[in-house]
Amino acid sequence: MCLGVPGEVVHIDNDPTGMTMGKVNFGGVIKEVCLAYVPEAKVGDYVIVHVGFAISIVNEEEARTVFEYLEQIGDLVGPARRQPS
C-alpha cells in the first residue's frame, strides 16, 4: 500500500544539482522534500508527499481532512499497538 501524506511547504531552494528542494512541515516534523514534480509550489502551499517527493498540491481544507483521518486511525490503533518508527 502506498501512502501520500500532506504537509505545508515552509522553505524552498535549489540544491547544487539544480533540483528544486524544500522543507515541508508534517504537523511539527520538518523534512526535506523534492519539489521537482510540483514546480508551481510556493511557501504556504500544502503538498502530498510520497517517499520524499511532493507529487501534488492540495488545498488546506483537503490537507486538514487527511490530518483528521490520520488522527482517527491513530486513536483506533492506540499507543500499545503502534509500531516503533
C-alpha positions, 0 to 999 in steps of 0.5 A, a space after each residue: 500500500 502506498 501512502 501520500 501524506 500532506 504537509 505545508 511547504 515552509 522553505 524552498 531552494 535549489 540544491 547544487 544539482 539544480 533540483 528544486 528542494 524544500 522543507 515541508 512541515 508534517 504537523 511539527 516534523 520538518 523534512 526535506 522534500 523534492 519539489 521537482 514534480 510540483 514546480 508551481 509550489 510556493 511557501 504556504 502551499 500544502 503538498 502530498 508527499 510520497 517517499 520524499 517527493 511532493 507529487 501534488 498540491 492540495 488545498 488546506 481544507 483537503 490537507 486538514 481532512 487527511 490530518 483528521 483521518 490520520 488522527 482517527 486511525 491513530 486513536 483506533 490503533 492506540 499507543 500499545 499497538 503502534 509500531 516503533 518508527 
